[in-house]
């Protein structure tokens, strides 16, 4: 998956044009997926990073990305803070 873009909120691979979210003007947003970013705003804007991780675990397990929920949770707790939505403000 080298050169694959990933959603900067949930880390979903952005492979096809329809995977991308939309800006307020309807244009494609290059950073976020269609589930996280719609019409220029985050879907579930009040969602915390930990809540997002829990939402993502079943999808990661279904895709075979991790052996179990604990492994998925641990990996996402490391990787999610590097995503734009969750990165600490500098």
Buried (B, 14 or more C-beta within 10 A) or exposed (E): EEEEBBBBBBBBEBEEEEBBBBBEEEEBBEBBBBBBBBEEEBBEEEBEBEEBBBBBBEBBBEEEBBEEEEBBBEBBEEEBEEBEBBEEEE
